[in-house]
Amino acid sequence: MRSMGADVLEMTRRRHGDLVVVSLTGEVDVDNVSEVRKCLDEAVADHGPRLVVDMTGLSFIDTTGLGVLVRVLAALRDRDGTMALVAPPGQVLRRLRRTNLAPLFSIYDTLPQALT
């Protein structure tokens, strides 16, 4: 967990079968994106190339955060891995759609949907 002024980003990770789920809560921006990248890279290194990023608790993501997601997705595809996003309607999903990145990802409204 890291505090950037009044904004706090929390990251947790856990296994679910052969998937690793990384949950992000708070805001992802240029100030903490390197920690997000490190968390995602470590999750894949420790648990394998099947990743679900749960952004249900994320209130904001900037373009640097989206760039990390795209880079991690590309690295996973190079390893025959997968990456799904949980992004219910809100700012995060709108940002993915506005930047035309949504088609790159499997996107689910809820974590249970992504886990099936």
N, C-alpha and C positions, 0 to 999 in steps of 0.2 A: 504494500500500500504506500502511496506517495501523495503528499499534500503539495499542491501548487496554489499558493494563495488560499482562496476559499474553496477551490475545487479539489476533490479527492478522487483518485482512481483506485479502484480495488480490482485485483485479479485473483481468481482462484482457478485451480485445475484439478480434475479428477478423471479417473478411468471409468468407462462404461462399456464393458465388454472389450472389443478390440478398438474402440474409439477413445480418444481423449477429448474431454470437454473443457474448454477454457471459457470462463465467464468473466465478462468485463462489466464493471459498474462505475458510473460517474461520467467523466469526460476524457476523450482521447484527443490530444492536440500535440503541437510541436514540442511542448515542454516535457511530455512524458512518453512520446511515441517510441523512443529507444527502449524503454522498459517493456512496452507492449511487444516489440519485436523480439526482445530477449526471452520473454515469457513464452511466446508462441514457438520460437526456435527450440527452447528447452523442452517444451511439452512434446514436440515431435521427436526430438532426440531421445527422450526418456521413454516414450510410449508408442512410437511408430507413426506411420504416415497417414493415419485416418483421424482427421481433426474436425471438431465442431466448435465454432466460436459463438458463444451465447452472448448476444448484445442486447438482451431484453432490458437490462438495467442501465444501459448506456444512454445518457441524455444528449450527448454531442460527440461527433467525430469529425475531424477536419480532413483535408486532403492528404496530409502526411500520414494520418492513420489509415486512410483508404489505400494509400500507396503500400504500406506495410502488408495489408491484407492481400493485395495483388501479388506482391513479391513472394509471400509465403505460399500462396496458391500455386504460382509458377514452380517454385522449388518442390512442392509436393507432387505436382503432375510429373515432374522429371523423375520422381521416385515411384511412379504409379500409385501415388497417394490421392486422397480426396480431402476436400474441405467444404463444409457446409456452414452457412450462417443462420443464426436465429435472429431475425430482425423484424419484430412486429411493426405495424404501421406507426410512423413517427418520424423524427428528424433523421435518424440513421438510415432508414429505408428510403426516405425522400432523397437524401444525399447520394445514396447508391444509384438511384434511378436518374437523378439529374446529371450525374457524371458519366452516365451510360456504362457503369460497371456492373449493374445488377445482372445482366445476362451471363457474366463470367461465373457466377456462383449459383449453387443450389441454396435457395433462401426459403426458410420456414418461418411461420408465425410463432410457433412454440417449440420449446426444447423436446417435449415428447414426440412431436412430429419429426424432428430432425433425427431422433434416435431410432426410429423404426425403419 
